[in-house]
Amino acid sequence: MARCHVCRNDDLTLFAGYESFRRVTGDCRPWGTGGRLGVCQGCGAVCNELDSEWHREAAQIYAGYTHYYQSSDHTEQRVFDQTSGVGLPRSQLIFERALKGRGLPEVGRMIDVGCGNGVTLRAFGKFAPQWRLYGLEKYLHDPKGVESIENVEAIFSSELSDVSGTFDLITLMHVFEHVTDPLDTLQHVRHRLTPAGICLIQIPYFPDNPFDLLVADHCTHFTPDTIRPVFSKAGLHILELSTCIIRKEITVVARRGDVEDLHAMPQTASRNWQAADVGLKWLANTLEAAQSSSRKENFGLFGTSTAANWLFGYVGEQTKYFIDEDASRVGCLCHGRPIIHPKDAPADGHVFVCQPTKIAREIVSRLPRTGTEYDLPVYEQ
């Protein structure tokens, strides 16, 4: 048993053998073995044990964090329609699908917590061109670049609790899974919202994407059942909680509400234990399939994000190239290997598709036929 940082009780039951997996960082770099993953028997949260070693590794990862290094201009990754293959920037899609019809004022104040290199601020500036924009980032390597974005008023390197004023919109885009005290963070979000303001939080959803379980600097792997109690205790009323707005991700839209002591359902812990256990076994099988595929001639990996970089930690020596549909990454190098568009995939190539099985099948079904052989994860999740 270990301590759960979500409900703050000593109820975290750990998975045996998790530490044997190689991992990957939040900015998609291969990482070594280690870490301790568990499920809280109280609140049901799937999370890493935040011991001294986790904090040491996280500090090392954040010190060298590079957002979207796979493209020459550090452009935000695109989300692709699995039928048409059309891709749009993730933040753009989220704003269009989650914020339209929410009654946002024509003019307002927005702050993006964990703004990184400013991709979300740029996207929202196009979505709401008359708003004043602010960012918060403790690990900002290029403050002038972010401050130069149109309508950006200021970038803060402090905690949200130290920022003055209130905001009509607060966003945490793939940030909430990194915070070491989720309840405290949401309480500060509530305090900084205007009475009619809303918050928008985007996080990974591991049952649809088990690769997320191996991100070394993620603290918590949320599910809808573990999100609701934290928001309720923080005094945030959920307007929408969806796993469909962006595939493999959870979208939460909330506003200020009453503080309620909502507890997890009794079956949450056992259900999440089973989901994480299934995910870890699927990852082990996928690794075995990828290693088998890597023994073929002219081997490559499909994708340049979390999954592909995790597998690269195992099969990097055999990997000759990456295949990616994202035009902003094509022509660049990833770990010294060229990134190639599927239409230019080599006729004698063998490529492992680093995606959940169902999505991998959908991708391969619409890729150009160049003679490349695409290998998929063998087992369903």
C-alpha positions in Angstrom: 0.0 0.0 0.0 1.1 3.6 -0.7 -0.4 7.1 -0.4 -2.9 8.3 -3.0 -2.4 12.0 -3.9 -6.0 12.3 -5.1 -7.9 11.5 -1.9 -4.8 11.7 0.4 -5.4 8.3 2.0 -2.9 5.4 2.3 -5.0 3.2 0.1 -3.0 2.8 -3.1 -2.5 -0.8 -4.1 0.4 -1.2 -6.5 0.7 -3.3 -9.6 3.5 -5.9 -9.4 5.9 -5.8 -12.3 5.1 -2.3 -13.5 8.6 -1.2 -12.9 10.0 -3.6 -15.5 8.4 -1.5 -18.3 10.4 1.1 -20.1 8.4 4.4 -20.1 8.0 7.6 -22.1 7.9 11.2 -21.1 5.0 13.6 -21.5 6.8 15.4 -24.3 7.3 12.1 -26.1 10.8 11.0 -25.4 11.8 7.4 -24.5 12.5 6.9 -20.8 13.9 4.2 -18.7 12.3 1.6 -16.5 10.9 2.3 -13.0 7.9 4.0 -11.4 5.2 2.5 -9.3 1.6 2.4 -10.6 -1.4 1.6 -8.5 -5.2 1.9 -7.9 -6.6 3.6 -4.8 -9.0 1.4 -3.0 -10.8 4.4 -1.6 -11.4 6.8 -4.5 -10.6 4.4 -7.3 -8.0 6.6 -9.0 -5.3 5.0 -11.1 -2.1 6.9 -10.3 1.6 6.8 -9.8 3.1 6.7 -6.3 4.6 10.2 -6.0 7.6 9.1 -4.0 11.0 10.8 -3.9 12.2 9.0 -7.0 9.1 10.1 -9.0 9.7 13.7 -8.0 13.4 13.4 -9.0 12.5 12.0 -12.4 9.7 14.5 -13.0 12.1 17.4 -12.2 14.6 16.0 -14.7 12.0 15.5 -17.4 10.5 19.1 -17.0 14.0 20.6 -17.0 14.4 19.4 -20.6 10.8 19.5 -21.7 10.4 20.4 -25.4 6.9 20.8 -26.8 6.3 19.2 -30.2 10.0 18.7 -31.0 9.0 16.5 -33.9 8.2 19.4 -36.2 10.6 22.2 -37.2 8.3 24.9 -35.9 7.0 23.0 -32.8 3.5 23.0 -34.2 0.8 21.3 -32.2 0.0 17.8 -33.2 -3.0 17.2 -35.4 -6.0 15.0 -34.7 -7.0 12.9 -37.7 -10.5 11.8 -38.7 -10.1 8.0 -39.0 -12.3 7.8 -42.0 -11.2 10.7 -44.2 -7.7 11.1 -42.9 -8.2 14.9 -42.5 -6.3 16.3 -39.6 -6.8 19.5 -37.6 -4.8 21.0 -34.6 -6.1 19.4 -31.4 -6.8 22.7 -29.6 -8.8 24.0 -32.6 -11.0 20.9 -32.6 -11.6 21.0 -28.8 -12.7 24.7 -28.8 -15.0 24.1 -31.8 -16.6 21.0 -30.2 -16.6 21.9 -26.5 -17.1 25.7 -26.3 -19.5 26.6 -29.1 -23.0 27.2 -27.7 -21.6 27.8 -24.1 -22.6 31.5 -24.1 -19.1 32.8 -24.0 -19.1 36.7 -24.1 -17.7 38.4 -27.2 -15.0 40.0 -25.0 -13.4 38.3 -22.0 -10.3 37.1 -20.2 -8.8 33.7 -20.7 -5.8 32.0 -19.0 -4.2 28.8 -20.2 -2.6 27.0 -17.3 0.5 25.1 -18.4 0.6 27.1 -21.7 3.8 25.5 -22.9 4.9 27.1 -26.2 1.5 28.9 -26.6 -0.3 26.6 -29.1 -3.5 26.7 -27.1 -3.3 30.5 -26.8 -2.9 30.8 -30.5 -5.8 28.6 -31.2 -8.1 30.4 -28.8 -7.0 33.7 -30.2 -8.4 32.6 -33.6 -11.6 31.2 -31.9 -12.3 34.4 -29.9 -10.2 37.2 -31.5 -11.4 40.0 -29.1 -10.5 38.2 -25.8 -7.5 39.2 -23.7 -5.2 36.1 -23.3 -2.9 35.1 -20.4 -0.7 32.1 -19.9 0.8 30.3 -16.9 3.9 28.1 -17.3 6.6 27.3 -14.7 8.9 25.7 -17.2 8.8 28.2 -20.0 11.9 28.2 -22.2 10.8 30.9 -24.7 8.7 33.5 -22.8 9.2 36.2 -25.5 7.8 33.8 -28.2 4.6 33.2 -26.2 4.3 36.9 -25.2 4.4 37.9 -28.9 1.2 36.0 -29.7 -1.6 38.3 -30.6 -3.8 39.5 -27.7 -1.5 37.9 -25.1 -1.3 40.3 -22.2 1.0 38.5 -19.8 2.7 35.2 -19.1 3.1 34.1 -15.4 5.6 31.7 -14.0 3.9 31.5 -10.6 1.2 29.4 -9.2 -2.4 30.1 -10.3 -3.2 31.1 -6.7 -0.7 33.9 -7.0 -2.2 35.4 -10.2 -4.5 38.4 -9.6 -7.9 38.9 -11.0 -10.5 36.5 -12.3 -11.1 34.9 -15.7 -14.0 34.0 -17.9 -12.3 30.9 -19.2 -9.5 28.8 -17.6 -8.0 26.0 -19.6 -5.8 23.1 -18.6 -4.9 21.2 -21.8 -3.1 18.0 -20.9 -1.9 19.5 -17.7 -4.3 18.1 -15.0 -2.7 14.7 -15.3 0.6 16.2 -14.3 -0.6 18.0 -11.1 0.4 16.5 -7.7 -2.6 17.7 -5.9 -5.7 17.6 -8.1 -8.2 18.9 -5.5 -6.1 21.8 -4.5 -5.6 22.7 -8.2 -9.3 22.7 -8.9 -10.0 24.8 -5.8 -7.7 27.5 -7.2 -9.4 27.2 -10.6 -12.8 27.8 -9.0 -11.4 30.8 -7.0 -10.1 32.4 -10.2 -13.3 31.9 -12.3 -15.8 34.8 -12.7 -19.3 33.9 -11.5 -20.3 33.0 -15.1 -16.9 31.7 -16.1 -16.1 28.1 -17.2 -13.1 25.9 -17.1 -12.1 23.5 -19.8 -9.8 20.5 -19.0 -8.4 18.0 -21.4 -6.7 14.8 -20.2 -5.8 11.4 -21.6 -8.2 8.4 -21.2 -6.1 5.3 -20.6 -8.9 2.7 -21.2 -8.9 3.8 -24.9 -5.2 4.4 -25.0 -3.2 2.2 -22.6 0.1 3.8 -23.7 -0.8 6.7 -21.4 -0.1 4.3 -18.4 3.6 4.5 -19.3 4.0 8.3 -19.2 6.6 8.7 -16.5 5.7 12.3 -15.4 1.9 11.8 -15.3 0.6 11.6 -11.8 -3.0 10.5 -12.4 -4.8 8.4 -15.0 -8.4 9.6 -14.7 -11.6 8.0 -15.7 -15.0 9.8 -15.6 -15.8 8.0 -12.3 -12.7 9.4 -10.6 -13.0 12.9 -12.0 -16.6 13.7 -10.8 -15.8 13.5 -7.0 -12.7 15.7 -7.3 -14.7 18.4 -9.2 -17.5 18.2 -6.8 -15.3 18.6 -3.7 -13.6 21.6 -5.3 -17.0 23.3 -5.9 -17.1 22.9 -9.7 -20.3 21.8 -11.4 -19.6 19.7 -14.5 -21.5 20.8 -17.6 -20.0 18.2 -19.9 -17.8 15.1 -19.4 -17.1 13.3 -22.6 -14.7 10.7 -24.0 -16.0 11.4 -27.6 -15.1 15.0 -28.3 -11.5 14.0 -29.0 -10.7 10.3 -29.3 -8.6 8.7 -26.6 -9.1 11.8 -24.4 -11.5 13.1 -21.7 -13.0 16.6 -22.1 -14.4 18.3 -19.0 -16.4 21.6 -19.1 -17.4 23.0 -15.7 -18.5 26.2 -13.9 -18.6 27.3 -10.3 -21.0 25.4 -8.1 -21.6 24.3 -4.6 -19.0 22.2 -2.7 -20.2 18.7 -2.3 -18.6 15.7 -0.7 -19.3 13.2 -3.6 -17.7 9.8 -3.0 -16.6 7.3 -5.6 -19.0 4.4 -6.3 -18.1 1.2 -4.6 -17.2 -0.6 -7.8 -14.9 2.1 -9.1 -11.7 0.7 -7.7 -12.3 -2.8 -8.9 -13.4 -1.6 -12.3 -10.3 0.7 -12.7 -8.0 -2.1 -11.5 -9.3 -4.4 -14.2 -9.1 -1.7 -16.9 -5.5 -0.9 -16.0 -4.5 -4.6 -15.6 -6.0 -5.3 -19.1 -4.1 -2.2 -20.5 -0.8 -3.4 -19.0 -1.2 -6.9 -20.4 -2.1 -5.4 -23.8 1.0 -3.3 -23.7 3.2 -6.3 -23.0 1.6 -8.2 -25.9 2.0 -5.1 -28.2 5.6 -4.8 -27.2 6.2 -8.5 -28.1 4.4 -8.0 -31.5 6.5 -4.8 -32.2 9.8 -6.6 -31.4 8.9 -9.4 -33.7 8.0 -6.9 -36.5 11.3 -5.1 -35.9 13.3 -8.1 -37.1 12.0 -7.6 -40.6 13.9 -5.7 -43.3 13.6 -1.9 -43.6 11.6 -1.6 -40.4 9.8 1.6 -39.4 7.3 2.9 -36.8 4.0 4.6 -37.5 3.6 7.8 -35.6 5.9 10.1 -33.8 4.0 10.7 -30.5 3.7 8.8 -27.2 3.2 5.2 -28.4 5.9 5.3 -31.1 8.5 6.9 -28.8 7.7 4.3 -26.1 8.4 1.5 -28.6 11.4 3.3 -29.9 13.0 2.8 -26.5 12.9 -0.9 -27.2 13.4 -1.2 -31.0 15.3 2.0 -31.8 18.3 0.3 -33.2 16.2 -1.5 -35.8 14.1 1.5 -36.7 15.1 3.1 -40.0 12.3 5.8 -40.3 9.0 7.0 -39.0 5.7 7.2 -40.9 3.4 10.1 -40.0 0.4 11.8 -41.6 1.1 15.1 -40.0 2.4 17.4 -42.7 4.2 19.6 -40.2 6.4 16.7 -39.1 7.0 15.1 -42.5 10.6 16.0 -43.7 11.9 16.4 -40.2 14.0 14.0 -38.2 12.9 12.1 -35.1 15.8 10.6 -33.1 17.9 11.1 -36.3 15.5 9.1 -38.5 13.5 10.7 -41.3 9.7 11.3 -40.9 8.0 10.1 -44.1 4.4 10.6 -45.3 2.5 7.4 -45.9 2.2 8.1 -49.6 6.0 8.0 -49.8 6.4 4.8 -47.6 9.0 2.4 -49.1 7.6 -0.4 -51.1 9.9 -2.9 -49.3 9.1 -1.4 -45.9 7.7 -3.1 -42.8 6.0 -0.7 -40.4 4.5 -1.3 -37.0 1.4 0.8 -36.3 1.7 2.1 -32.7 -2.0 2.6 -31.9 -4.8 0.8 -30.0 -5.8 -2.1 -32.1 -9.2 -0.8 -33.4 -7.6 2.6 -34.4 -4.7 0.8 -36.0 -7.0 -1.1 -38.3 -8.9 2.0 -39.3 -5.6 3.8 -40.1 -4.2 1.0 -42.3 -7.5 0.7 -44.1 -7.3 4.2 -45.5 -3.5 4.5 -46.1 -2.1 4.7 -49.6 -1.1 1.4 -51.1 2.6 1.8 -51.7 3.6 -1.9 -51.1 4.6 -1.2 -47.5 3.6 -4.0 -45.1 1.8 -2.7 -42.0 1.9 -4.8 -38.8 -0.7 -4.2 -36.1 -1.0 -5.1 -32.4 -2.2 -8.7 -32.3 -4.6 -8.5 -29.4 -7.7 -6.4 -28.7 -7.7 -4.3 -25.6 
